[in-house]
């Protein structure tokens, strides 16, 4: 008999048969992991099995490669706390969908897990949109598609960075871009210096992460970028 206990974020839930719910969680020590919750389709469990909820999970299976069963306990609901904030709810859905899309099953990502918990806890609070952008960049970094925004790929300069190369993911200054500037992705200064992102900066920043999510990571996992992210980005307009 295989079993472990961990904490995790509920990424998805769907009904299976009359009483069972099939769930996926992103856990601290066991990564993205699936399991069946017996009785999870009941009305009693509906408030517990909400996307984004923080759960204590106990997984058991006869063999390690089986889906197995979860016994879950609610530690913290999240969707209920932001029910009146449509944008925050859409962001929660985007984060959960991107985790399912990007992360291989049962591979731990402790740094990304901690960042994801912090972001979901911050939704609806001041500065959370900036935190969301940084989270997408963290996701790219941890899945092998991180950007190099420390210095210009052409001149080596660390100041005046204004673009990101869609080919290399490296930063470029105006001087280094030259006649190729129109082919590059605009890089908002606030993304580098930690300043607040205004609406224009936010759009530019999400265009950068979105490009590499859809043109690099999506190709690697052979999937299309989740619609949940597109719904979130569209709601920002």
C-alpha positions in Angstrom: 0.0 0.0 0.0 1.3 3.4 -1.0 0.4 6.5 1.0 1.5 10.0 1.8 0.1 13.2 3.4 0.7 16.7 2.2 -0.8 20.1 1.7 -2.0 21.3 -1.7 -4.0 23.7 -3.9 -7.0 22.2 -5.6 -6.5 22.8 -9.3 -9.6 21.0 -10.7 -12.5 18.8 -9.8 -15.0 16.9 -11.9 -17.8 14.5 -11.0 -17.2 10.8 -11.7 -20.3 8.6 -11.3 -22.9 9.3 -8.7 -20.7 10.1 -5.7 -17.0 10.4 -6.6 -15.0 13.4 -7.6 -11.8 13.2 -9.6 -9.4 15.9 -8.4 -6.0 17.4 -9.2 -4.0 19.2 -6.6 -0.6 21.0 -6.7 1.1 19.9 -3.5 4.2 21.1 -1.7 6.2 17.8 -1.8 4.5 15.7 -4.5 3.9 18.2 -7.3 0.7 18.0 -9.4 -1.1 14.9 -8.4 -4.5 13.3 -9.2 -6.7 11.4 -6.9 -10.3 10.3 -6.5 -12.3 11.7 -3.5 -15.0 9.2 -2.4 -18.2 11.1 -1.7 -16.6 14.2 -3.3 -19.7 14.8 -5.5 -22.0 15.3 -2.5 -23.5 18.6 -1.3 -21.5 18.3 1.9 -18.2 18.3 0.0 -19.1 21.1 -2.4 -17.8 23.9 -0.2 -14.5 22.0 0.3 -13.8 21.1 -3.3 -13.7 24.6 -4.7 -10.9 25.5 -7.2 -8.0 27.2 -5.5 -8.8 25.9 -2.0 -5.9 25.0 0.3 -6.3 21.4 1.4 -4.7 18.8 3.7 -4.6 15.7 1.5 -4.0 12.1 2.3 -3.3 9.9 -0.8 -3.5 6.2 -0.8 -3.2 3.6 -3.6 -2.3 -0.1 -3.8 0.4 0.6 -6.4 2.4 3.8 -6.9 1.4 4.3 -10.6 -2.4 4.2 -9.8 -4.5 7.3 -9.5 -5.4 6.4 -5.9 -7.8 8.1 -3.5 -7.6 11.3 -1.6 -9.0 12.0 1.8 -9.1 15.8 2.1 -9.6 18.4 4.8 -10.3 22.1 4.0 -7.6 24.4 5.4 -8.5 27.6 3.6 -11.2 28.5 1.0 -10.1 31.1 -1.5 -12.8 31.5 -4.1 -15.3 32.4 -1.4 -13.1 35.3 -0.2 -12.9 36.9 -3.6 -16.4 36.1 -4.8 -17.2 39.8 -5.4 -14.0 40.4 -7.4 -14.5 39.0 -11.0 -10.9 39.8 -12.1 -9.4 38.1 -9.0 -11.6 35.0 -9.7 -10.5 34.9 -13.3 -6.9 35.1 -12.2 -7.4 32.2 -9.8 -8.8 30.2 -12.6 -5.9 31.2 -14.8 -3.3 30.1 -12.2 -4.9 26.7 -11.7 -5.3 26.1 -15.4 -1.7 27.1 -16.1 -0.4 24.7 -13.4 -2.3 21.9 -15.0 -1.1 22.9 -18.4 2.6 23.4 -17.6 3.6 21.0 -14.7 4.4 17.4 -15.3 2.6 15.0 -13.0 4.2 14.1 -9.6 7.2 16.3 -10.1 7.8 18.6 -7.1 8.3 22.4 -7.7 8.7 23.7 -4.1 9.7 27.2 -5.1 6.8 27.6 -7.5 4.4 26.0 -5.0 5.3 28.6 -2.4 5.0 31.4 -5.0 1.6 30.1 -6.0 0.3 29.9 -2.5 1.5 33.5 -1.9 -0.2 34.7 -5.1 -3.5 33.1 -4.4 -3.5 34.4 -0.9 -2.9 37.9 -2.3 -5.6 38.0 -4.9 -7.8 41.0 -4.5 -5.2 42.8 -2.4 -3.1 45.9 -3.4 -0.4 44.9 -5.9 -1.7 41.5 -6.8 -1.7 42.1 -10.5 2.1 42.8 -10.4 2.5 39.6 -8.4 0.5 37.7 -11.0 2.9 38.8 -13.8 5.9 37.8 -11.7 4.3 34.4 -11.0 4.0 33.7 -14.8 7.7 34.6 -15.2 8.4 32.2 -12.3 6.4 29.5 -14.0 8.5 29.9 -17.2 11.7 29.9 -15.2 10.9 26.7 -13.3 9.7 24.8 -16.4 12.9 25.6 -18.3 11.9 28.7 -20.3 13.1 31.5 -18.1 13.9 34.9 -19.5 17.2 36.7 -19.1 16.4 40.3 -18.2 19.7 41.2 -16.4 21.6 42.7 -19.3 21.4 43.5 -23.0 22.0 40.6 -25.3 23.7 42.9 -27.8 25.7 45.5 -25.8 25.9 43.9 -22.4 24.5 47.0 -20.8 22.5 46.6 -17.6 20.7 50.0 -17.9 18.2 51.2 -20.4 16.7 47.7 -21.1 13.7 48.3 -23.3 12.8 45.1 -25.2 12.8 41.3 -25.0 13.9 39.2 -28.0 11.1 36.8 -28.9 13.8 34.5 -30.3 16.1 34.3 -27.3 14.1 35.6 -24.3 16.9 38.0 -23.6 16.6 41.8 -22.8 17.8 44.4 -25.3 18.4 48.1 -25.0 17.1 50.7 -27.5 20.7 51.0 -28.9 21.1 47.3 -29.2 17.7 46.9 -30.9 18.5 49.3 -33.7 16.4 48.7 -36.8 15.0 45.5 -35.3 13.1 47.2 -32.6 9.7 46.6 -34.3 10.3 42.9 -34.1 10.9 42.9 -30.3 8.6 42.8 -27.3 8.4 46.1 -25.4 9.8 45.6 -21.8 8.2 47.9 -19.2 10.8 49.4 -16.8 8.5 48.8 -13.8 8.9 45.1 -14.4 12.6 45.4 -13.8 12.7 48.0 -11.0 9.8 46.6 -8.9 7.7 49.8 -9.4 3.9 49.7 -9.8 2.6 48.5 -13.2 0.1 50.9 -14.8 -2.4 49.5 -17.3 -0.1 49.9 -20.2 2.8 48.3 -18.4 0.6 45.4 -17.3 -0.5 44.8 -20.9 3.1 44.8 -22.1 4.3 42.5 -19.3 1.5 39.9 -19.9 2.3 40.1 -23.6 5.9 39.0 -22.8 5.0 36.1 -20.6 2.1 35.2 -22.8 4.4 35.0 -25.9 6.7 32.5 -24.2 3.9 30.5 -22.6 2.3 30.1 -26.0 5.3 29.9 -28.3 7.7 27.9 -26.1 6.0 26.1 -23.3 2.9 25.2 -25.2 5.0 23.6 -27.9 7.0 21.6 -25.3 3.9 20.2 -23.6 2.0 19.8 -27.0 -1.0 21.7 -25.7 -2.8 25.0 -26.4 -2.6 27.7 -23.8 -5.6 27.4 -21.5 -8.6 29.5 -22.3 -8.8 30.5 -18.6 -5.7 32.7 -19.1 -7.2 34.3 -22.2 -10.4 35.1 -20.3 -8.3 36.7 -17.5 -6.2 38.8 -19.9 -9.3 39.9 -21.9 -11.0 41.1 -18.7 -8.2 43.6 -18.1 -9.1 45.6 -21.2 
